[in-house]
Amino acid sequence: MPFVLSALSTSTLLSLSKTLSRQTLARRPTMSINMAFHAFAGNSIKSKTPKSSDPFSPNSALQTLKSLTLGQTQDPSSPNFRVLPFRKGRPLAGSTGGDLGPNWHLGWLNLGDCKVFLENSGVNLGEESWVFLGSNPEEYVVYWAIDVSEANSLVGELGSRQFCFVELRTLMVATDWSDESAMGELAIAGHARALLEWHNNSRFCGHCGEKTIPKEAGRRKQCSSELCKKRVYPRVDPPGESLEEAVRRETWEETGIEVGEVIYHSSQPWPVGPNSMPCQLMVGFFAYAKSLEINVDKEELEDAQWHSREDVKKALSFAEYKKAQQTVAAKVDQMCKGVEKAQNLAADFNVESGELATMFIPGPFAIAHHLISSWVFQDGLKGVEAHMKQPSGSLSNL
């Protein structure tokens, strides 16, 4: 859970970092980054559940899908299907040129092409392999995701069409955050990956140990045991405490700093976490510090430091976020054309100047960036301060 701790009326900030590093960055004017929502939020596919008789409902769409995969003729009144394959957590992607450089896009396949690719690769997917993502009734389309991790030969088949499976984190950095359509594509990919990951991790019932089976086109699962039939849904398990309590506890445990008033900022889906927790929900907060002394738990954090608002503003002014995005977008383009094979990212920021930045600040794809920049420029904070009293016992002159 990333969060920034600050006394909102003063100019001191505590940075918490797993890998607090010092980077040599080129000086540029501070960017004004306007995003309608965080990366991986703003999914444009409608996921409301229509009535069961509606052709866009999960169950109706699944029945149509089953009949089409068995070779039956498509009814003119049934919706079209678009399929997004994933391999080892990586969505299929392509790239096209543009006036300002290449732009990646998701590698949606129509159902007919998808069937051909799967048959040529010797892959036979059952109905449990198809996961309903949502629909767009205006365009008469239903969207699906499938996991083809075991289909090694499919990589070459799709590569001949200049498609490739790209790490979601790479696509995140390559996304132009000013492009609402591109941000929507990223959100769809994140949502699909989270659902597929949940399906992979919930193959057995946690109550009785029997296998689970998908229901409602993969929107939920159910235990196969007639004696159990426990329903299983994707979920975020609370830690047995409020979010505000979790902020206070984790800050104390990891830095030794006691905080008082906690103010919610925003949340962000994060389907690019470590293998142990690949799909998470990030929740960002500001908090008033009640103590200044730092005692870092080295098993949890590498470092924690106090910084002035001016130091943080200076670090933000060094970062060339747009150039980094364009560099990675060009790399994705080369990957889709078969020129570039490596999935690892180059440095997120251009290194030209010999001047040393005071700290490293994540790019605009991370909630941490927006927490920090909101604090630096006091965006949206003045109204909060105007309606809040200084918390009892907190430091007023940090």
C-alpha positions in Angstrom: 0.0 0.0 0.0 1.8 3.2 -1.1 1.1 6.3 0.8 2.7 9.7 1.5 2.9 11.1 5.0 2.8 14.8 5.4 1.6 17.7 7.6 -0.6 19.2 5.0 -0.1 22.8 6.0 3.7 22.6 6.0 6.5 21.6 3.6 7.8 18.3 4.8 7.2 14.9 3.3 8.3 11.4 4.3 9.2 9.1 1.4 8.9 5.4 1.8 10.6 3.2 -0.6 11.6 -0.5 -1.1 14.5 0.7 -3.3 15.1 4.4 -2.7 17.7 5.2 -5.3 19.5 8.3 -6.5 19.3 8.8 -10.3 21.2 11.2 -12.6 18.4 12.9 -14.5 18.2 15.6 -17.2 16.7 18.9 -16.1 13.4 19.8 -17.8 10.5 22.0 -16.8 8.0 20.3 -14.5 5.3 18.5 -16.6 1.7 19.1 -16.0 0.3 15.6 -16.1 -3.5 15.6 -16.4 -5.0 12.1 -16.1 -8.8 11.5 -15.8 -8.0 8.3 -13.8 -5.1 6.2 -12.6 -3.4 3.6 -14.9 -5.5 0.4 -15.0 -8.6 2.3 -14.0 -11.2 3.6 -16.4 -12.2 0.3 -18.0 -14.4 1.3 -21.0 -16.1 -2.2 -21.4 -19.5 -2.3 -19.8 -19.6 -5.0 -17.2 -23.1 -4.5 -15.9 -25.1 -7.8 -15.8 -28.0 -7.6 -18.3 -31.1 -9.8 -17.9 -30.4 -13.5 -18.6 -32.4 -13.3 -21.9 -30.3 -10.5 -23.2 -27.7 -11.6 -25.8 -25.1 -9.6 -24.0 -25.5 -11.3 -20.7 -22.7 -13.6 -19.6 -24.7 -16.8 -19.8 -26.4 -16.0 -23.2 -23.1 -15.0 -24.7 -21.4 -18.2 -23.4 -24.1 -20.3 -25.0 -23.7 -18.5 -28.3 -19.9 -18.9 -28.0 -20.2 -22.7 -27.4 -22.4 -23.2 -30.5 -20.0 -21.2 -32.7 -16.9 -23.1 -31.4 -18.7 -26.3 -32.4 -19.0 -25.0 -35.9 -22.6 -23.9 -36.0 -23.6 -20.9 -38.1 -23.8 -17.6 -36.3 -27.3 -16.2 -35.9 -27.4 -12.7 -37.5 -29.0 -11.4 -34.3 -26.2 -12.6 -32.0 -23.4 -10.3 -31.1 -19.9 -10.4 -32.5 -17.1 -11.8 -30.3 -13.6 -10.3 -29.8 -11.0 -12.4 -27.9 -7.9 -11.3 -26.1 -5.3 -14.1 -25.6 -2.9 -14.1 -22.7 0.3 -16.1 -22.3 1.9 -16.3 -18.9 0.2 -13.1 -17.7 1.1 -11.2 -20.9 -1.6 -9.8 -23.2 -1.4 -10.1 -26.9 -0.4 -6.7 -28.4 0.3 -5.1 -31.7 1.7 -1.7 -32.7 0.9 0.9 -35.4 2.8 4.1 -36.5 1.6 7.6 -35.7 2.6 11.2 -36.2 4.3 11.2 -32.8 5.7 7.7 -33.0 4.3 4.2 -32.6 1.3 3.3 -30.5 0.6 -0.1 -29.1 -2.9 -1.6 -29.1 -4.4 -4.8 -27.7 -4.3 -7.8 -30.0 -8.0 -8.5 -30.2 -8.9 -11.4 -32.4 -12.3 -12.1 -33.9 -13.7 -15.5 -33.0 -13.1 -17.0 -36.5 -9.4 -16.0 -36.5 -9.0 -17.2 -32.9 -10.4 -20.6 -33.8 -8.0 -20.9 -36.7 -5.0 -20.0 -34.7 -5.9 -22.4 -31.9 -6.6 -25.3 -34.3 -3.3 -24.7 -36.2 -1.5 -24.8 -32.8 -3.2 -28.0 -31.7 -5.0 -26.2 -28.8 -8.4 -27.4 -27.7 -10.0 -25.0 -25.2 -13.1 -26.0 -23.2 -15.8 -23.6 -22.2 -14.1 -23.2 -18.8 -11.2 -21.5 -20.6 -13.3 -18.5 -21.8 -13.6 -15.6 -19.4 -16.3 -12.9 -20.0 -14.9 -9.4 -19.8 -17.9 -7.3 -20.7 -19.8 -6.0 -23.7 -20.4 -2.9 -25.9 -24.1 -3.1 -27.0 -23.7 0.0 -29.1 -21.1 -1.8 -31.3 -22.8 -5.2 -30.8 -19.6 -6.8 -29.4 -18.9 -9.1 -26.5 -15.3 -9.3 -25.2 -13.5 -12.4 -23.9 -10.1 -13.3 -22.5 -8.4 -16.7 -22.8 -5.2 -18.1 -21.3 -3.0 -19.9 -23.9 0.1 -20.3 -21.8 0.5 -23.9 -22.8 0.3 -23.2 -26.6 4.0 -22.6 -27.4 3.4 -22.8 -31.1 0.9 -20.1 -31.0 3.7 -17.5 -30.5 5.0 -18.1 -34.0 1.5 -18.2 -35.5 0.6 -14.8 -34.1 4.1 -13.4 -34.7 3.5 -13.8 -38.4 0.7 -11.2 -38.0 3.1 -8.9 -36.1 1.5 -9.7 -32.8 3.4 -10.6 -29.6 2.7 -11.2 -26.0 4.1 -8.2 -24.0 4.6 -7.8 -20.3 1.8 -5.7 -18.8 4.3 -3.5 -17.0 6.0 -2.7 -20.3 2.7 -1.7 -21.8 2.0 0.4 -18.7 5.1 2.5 -19.3 4.5 2.6 -23.0 1.0 4.0 -22.7 0.5 7.7 -23.6 -1.4 8.9 -20.5 -2.9 11.8 -22.5 -4.6 9.3 -24.8 -7.9 8.2 -23.2 -8.3 5.3 -25.7 -4.9 3.9 -24.8 -5.5 4.3 -21.1 -8.8 2.4 -21.6 -7.0 -0.4 -23.4 -4.5 -0.7 -20.5 -7.4 -0.9 -18.1 -9.0 -3.7 -20.0 -5.8 -5.6 -20.1 -5.3 -5.2 -16.4 -8.9 -6.3 -15.6 -8.5 -9.4 -17.9 -5.2 -10.4 -16.3 -6.6 -10.1 -12.8 -9.6 -12.3 -13.7 -7.4 -14.9 -15.4 -5.0 -14.9 -12.4 -7.9 -15.4 -10.0 -9.2 -18.3 -12.1 -5.7 -19.9 -12.0 -5.5 -19.5 -8.2 -9.0 -20.7 -7.3 -9.1 -24.1 -9.0 -10.0 -25.8 -5.8 -12.6 -25.1 -3.1 -11.1 -23.6 0.0 -13.8 -25.2 2.1 -13.7 -28.8 1.1 -10.8 -29.1 -1.4 -12.9 -30.3 -4.4 -12.4 -28.7 -7.8 -14.2 -25.5 -8.7 -16.1 -24.9 -11.9 -16.7 -21.5 -13.7 -20.2 -20.1 -13.6 -21.7 -17.1 -15.4 -19.0 -17.3 -18.1 -16.2 -17.1 -15.6 -17.5 -14.2 -13.5 -17.7 -16.5 -10.5 -16.8 -20.1 -9.6 -18.6 -22.8 -7.6 -17.4 -25.9 -5.8 -18.1 -29.1 -7.9 -19.1 -31.1 -4.8 -22.9 -31.6 -4.5 -22.5 -31.5 -0.7 -20.7 -28.1 -0.8 -21.5 -26.0 -3.8 -19.7 -23.1 -2.2 -19.7 -19.9 -4.4 -16.4 -18.2 -5.0 -16.0 -14.6 -6.3 -13.0 -12.4 -7.0 -12.5 -10.4 -3.9 -10.3 -8.1 -1.8 -9.9 -9.5 1.7 -9.9 -6.9 4.4 -7.2 -7.2 7.0 -9.5 -7.1 10.0 -9.1 -3.4 10.5 -10.1 -0.1 8.8 -7.9 1.3 6.0 -7.1 4.2 8.3 -5.9 1.8 11.0 -3.8 -0.1 8.5 -2.1 3.2 7.5 -1.2 4.0 11.1 -0.1 0.4 11.9 2.1 -0.1 8.8 3.7 3.4 9.1 4.6 2.7 12.7 5.8 -0.9 12.0 7.9 0.1 9.0 9.3 3.6 10.0 8.6 4.0 13.7 6.6 7.2 13.0 3.3 7.7 14.7 0.6 9.3 12.6 -2.8 10.8 13.5 -5.4 12.1 11.0 -5.5 10.0 7.8 -7.0 11.4 4.6 -8.0 9.3 1.6 -6.6 10.3 -1.8 -7.5 7.7 -4.4 -7.2 4.0 -5.3 -5.6 2.2 -8.2 -5.9 -1.4 -9.6 -2.4 -2.8 -9.8 -2.2 -6.0 -11.9 1.6 -5.8 -12.2 2.7 -6.8 -8.8 5.3 -9.4 -7.8 4.6 -13.1 -8.5 3.6 -13.6 -4.9 0.8 -11.0 -5.2 0.5 -10.1 -8.9 -2.9 -8.4 -8.7 -3.5 -5.9 -6.0 -5.6 -2.8 -5.1 -3.4 0.2 -4.2 -4.9 2.7 -1.8 -3.3 6.1 -1.3 -3.5 8.3 1.8 -2.1 11.5 3.3 -1.5 11.5 7.0 -0.5 13.9 9.8 2.7 12.9 11.5 2.8 13.0 15.3 6.5 12.2 15.6 9.6 12.9 13.5 12.2 10.3 14.4 12.6 7.5 11.8 13.4 3.9 12.7 13.3 1.9 9.5 12.4 -1.8 9.5 15.0 -3.1 7.1 13.0 -6.2 6.3 10.2 -4.1 4.9 11.8 -0.9 3.6 15.3 -0.1 2.3 15.0 3.5 3.5 12.7 6.3 4.6 13.6 10.0 4.7 12.0 13.4 5.2 12.1 15.8 2.3 11.2 19.4 1.8 8.6 20.4 -0.7 11.2 22.2 -2.8 13.5 19.2 -2.9 10.6 17.0 -4.2 9.5 19.6 -6.7 13.1 19.7 -8.0 13.2 16.0 -8.4 9.9 16.1 -10.4 11.3 18.7 -12.7 14.2 16.4 -13.7 12.1 13.5 -14.8 11.5 13.1 -18.6 8.4 11.0 -18.3 7.1 11.6 -21.8 10.4 10.7 -23.4 10.5 7.5 -21.4 7.0 6.6 -22.6 7.9 7.2 -26.2 11.1 5.1 -25.8 9.2 2.1 -24.4 6.5 2.5 -27.0 9.1 2.3 -29.7 10.5 -0.9 -28.0 7.0 -2.5 -28.0 6.8 -1.7 -31.7 10.0 -3.5 -32.4 8.9 -6.4 -30.3 5.7 -6.8 -32.4 7.7 -6.7 -35.6 10.0 -9.4 -34.3 13.1 -7.2 -34.1 13.3 -6.9 -30.3 12.9 -10.0 -28.2 13.8 -8.9 -24.6 10.9 -8.0 -22.3 13.0 -6.1 -19.7 12.6 -2.3 -19.7 15.3 0.2 -20.3 15.7 3.0 -17.7 12.4 4.8 -17.2 14.2 8.2 -17.4 16.7 9.7 -19.8 20.1 10.2 -18.3 22.0 13.1 -19.8 22.7 15.8 -17.2 25.6 15.4 -14.7 23.5 16.9 -12.0 22.3 14.5 -9.3 18.6 14.4 -8.5 17.8 14.3 -4.8 15.5 11.2 -5.2 13.8 8.9 -7.6 10.1 9.5 -8.1 7.9 6.9 -10.0 6.3 7.8 -13.3 2.7 8.9 -13.8 1.5 5.3 -14.2 1.9 4.8 -10.4 -0.3 6.1 -7.6 2.8 7.1 -5.7 3.6 9.7 -8.3 0.2 11.4 -8.0 0.3 11.3 -4.2 3.7 13.0 -4.3 2.8 15.6 -7.0 -0.5 16.4 -5.3 1.4 17.1 -2.1 4.0 19.2 -3.9 1.6 21.4 -5.8 -1.1 21.1 -3.1 -3.7 20.0 -5.8 -7.0 19.3 -4.0 -5.4 19.7 -0.6 -6.4 23.3 0.2 -10.1 22.5 0.3 -9.4 19.6 2.7 -7.3 21.7 5.0 -9.9 24.5 5.0 -12.5 22.0 6.4 -10.3 20.2 8.9 -9.0 21.1 12.3 -5.4 20.4 13.1 -5.5 16.9 14.7 -5.0 16.8 18.4 -1.5 15.9 19.4 -0.1 16.2 15.8 3.0 18.3 15.0 2.0 21.7 13.6 5.4 22.9 12.5 7.0 20.0 10.6 
